[in-house]
């Protein structure tokens, strides 16, 4: 009997009943997997994230040790290599790809290889809409700071934490992860889950805001066809953008650089194998490792607190503010421009590519069947990818 009792004490079941918070986190992980599988909410990312959350909250598995990556030296969090070499779990080693900034940059390369910047090149004014859609980032940044000042004990949000929370509004999961790792790694789990969950909810969050800010007549506007873009323009574009942005914001160079490298693979015409690898095999492998590693940071201690609920609430504000910023600038540009501009394309300025552009198309087509603004919306949409990376570079330059 003693042997049986000792065996039970060594199992995860004994520990599970000692800390009911693990049961709650396992339930949340299963809920996220249900949403991904049954409802189709970003399944390629949400399933690895949810399963990573499940693994890290299984008592006794010891697959991830967050304290190995939160050692503070001179005010900065660094890897405790000594502890990592003594008793690391599987996810500890996978997490190094996030901690060292490898996975988010590689994800950007895959995104670049899949992205056609032609609509942006054909209509450079759409870059302004992509910039306006970053409004939610800075509104949320200010809001998080004010909350941190009002409730310093419950919500200890300084400029670093506020920057990481605000970047959720860019609707770009890898960028949110990249910034959070450098500024507030202790918030990585809640911020990553919020960023990817709200990306999946773009078709739910955006349309009410778009309709509230525009009239029926504005939503029915038909735009002129975009001009053809030459291959030379498409090849020169990623090179010029890389040089300009990296010189302006060196801290954004890893994200912008690999985004544009992937796009150059796509457009140059002589690296088809590299382009396909970046779009498919490499992107899929990195997505699995990044998702599982990010999910593993969502431990009970890091997730079940007032900060997490606040981050989720601020994430909605960030998405809403970004959508509103793009639509409002679209309305202004429509009044000032010689050619009509449908304000709905401004909502695509958040960088959820191509989902946000499709939402713009769906809303416009419901108002006027046969009105195709998808390619016009793709301009602000891909501009939003660049805009969120630049916003990340600003925060890193100021607060890292």
JOCOR-V500536 format. One record per pair of residues at least 6 apart in sequence whose C-alpha atoms are under 6 Angstrom apart, sorted by the first residue. I is the first residue (numbers start at 1). GAP is how many residues later the second one is. Records with the same first field share a line. If there is no record, write none. Layout:
I: GAP ; GAP
This chain:
12: 47 ; 48
21: 279
22: 35
26: 28
29: 21 ; 24 ; 25
32: 18
33: 14 ; 17
35: 6
36: 7 ; 10
41: 159
42: 158
45: 246
48: 240 ; 243 ; 244
49: 242 ; 243 ; 246
50: 245
52: 240 ; 243 ; 244
53: 242 ; 243 ; 245
56: 240
63: 26 ; 27 ; 28
64: 25 ; 27 ; 28
68: 12
69: 9 ; 10
70: 7
71: 6 ; 7 ; 9
95: 198
97: 6
104: 70
105: 150
107: 176
108: 150 ; 151
109: 149 ; 150 ; 153
110: 168 ; 169 ; 173
112: 147 ; 148 ; 150 ; 151
113: 149 ; 150 ; 153 ; 162 ; 166
119: 260
120: 259
122: 105
126: 253 ; 254
127: 253 ; 256
129: 197 ; 217 ; 220 ; 251
130: 219 ; 250 ; 253 ; 254
131: 256
132: 193 ; 194
133: 189 ; 190 ; 192 ; 193 ; 216 ; 217
134: 188
135: 187 ; 190
136: 33 ; 182 ; 185 ; 186
137: 29 ; 30 ; 32 ; 181
140: 26 ; 178
141: 21 ; 22 ; 25
144: 18
145: 12 ; 17
148: 7 ; 8 ; 9
155: 152
160: 23
161: 23
164: 15 ; 16
167: 9
168: 8 ; 27 ; 147
169: 149 ; 150
170: 180 ; 218
171: 28 ; 179 ; 180 ; 181
172: 179
173: 22 ; 23
180: 8
189: 108 ; 109
190: 118
194: 118
203: 156
219: 145
220: 147 ; 148
221: 121
223: 117 ; 118
235: 32 ; 33
238: 22
242: 15
246: 7
249: 144
251: 142
252: 141
265: 6 ; 10
266: 9
323: 24
326: 20 ; 21 ; 23
327: 16 ; 17 ; 19 ; 20
330: 13 ; 16
331: 12
334: 6 ; 7
344: 16
345: 15 ; 32
348: 8 ; 9 ; 29 ; 32 ; 33
349: 31 ; 32 ; 35
350: 34
351: 30 ; 33 ; 34
357: 20 ; 21
361: 12 ; 13
365: 6
